[in-house]
Amino acid sequence: MAIQTGDAIPSVKIMQASAEGPKEVDTAALLGSGTVVLFGVPGAFTPTCSARHLPGFVQQAEALKAKGVATVACVAVNDAFVMQAWARDQGVEDKVVMLADGGAAFTKALGLEQDLTARGLGVRAQRFALVAKDGKATYVGVEEPGAFDVSSAEAVMAKL
């Protein structure tokens, strides 16, 4: 079952892409304090993810922080090296924490996985965004296939 409003962010060990290289983080610890925005994408370097989803959060990072958001994080079922390369390509700098869920453990714990094996991608995250306050989800927006409405930076801003 997918994470719902009021549910806690699950505790899963995944990798964070950083300038110093991959480092292991616990999702509940990283995302469990203050107001956090987490958005998930089907994959780094994929069309909508690279043209609209990640860039929207990079562009809105300061406005999100002005509304009290302590952390903006992106998760994808990719490895940390791919997430780091994508961050460099997109000019992310320190605006968005890039999380690599290589085995989809966190995505599955959220109940937000999708099987894109028929399209050559394997198990990936659905396109989503959530807001959490002190570790509890206060907004969860999961996109219908092919849509980009409820998980955009603008949609999240309206929920803060």
HELIX and SHEET records of a PDB file:
HELIX    1   1 THR A   27  LEU A   31  1                                   5    
HELIX    2   2 PRO A   47  THR A   48  1                                   2    
HELIX    3   3 CYS A   49  HIS A   53  3                                   5    
HELIX    4   4 LEU A   54  GLN A   59  1                                   6    
HELIX    5   5 ALA A   61  ALA A   66  1                                   6    
HELIX    6   6 ALA A   80  GLN A   90  1                                  11    
HELIX    7   7 ALA A  105  LEU A  110  1                                   6    
HELIX    8   8 THR A  117  ARG A  119  5                                   3    
HELIX    9   9 ALA A  153  LYS A  159  1                                   7    
SHEET    1   A 7 LYS A  23  ASP A  26  0                                        
SHEET    2   A 7 LYS A  13  ALA A  17 -1                                        
SHEET    3   A 7 VAL A  97  ALA A 100 -1                                        
SHEET    4   A 7 VAL A  69  ALA A  76  1                                        
SHEET    5   A 7 THR A  35  VAL A  41  1                                        
SHEET    6   A 7 PHE A 128  LYS A 133 -1                                        
SHEET    7   A 7 LYS A 136  VAL A 142 -1                                        
SHEET    1   B 2 GLU A 113  ASP A 115  0                                        
SHEET    2   B 2 VAL A 123  ALA A 125 -1                                        
END                                                                             
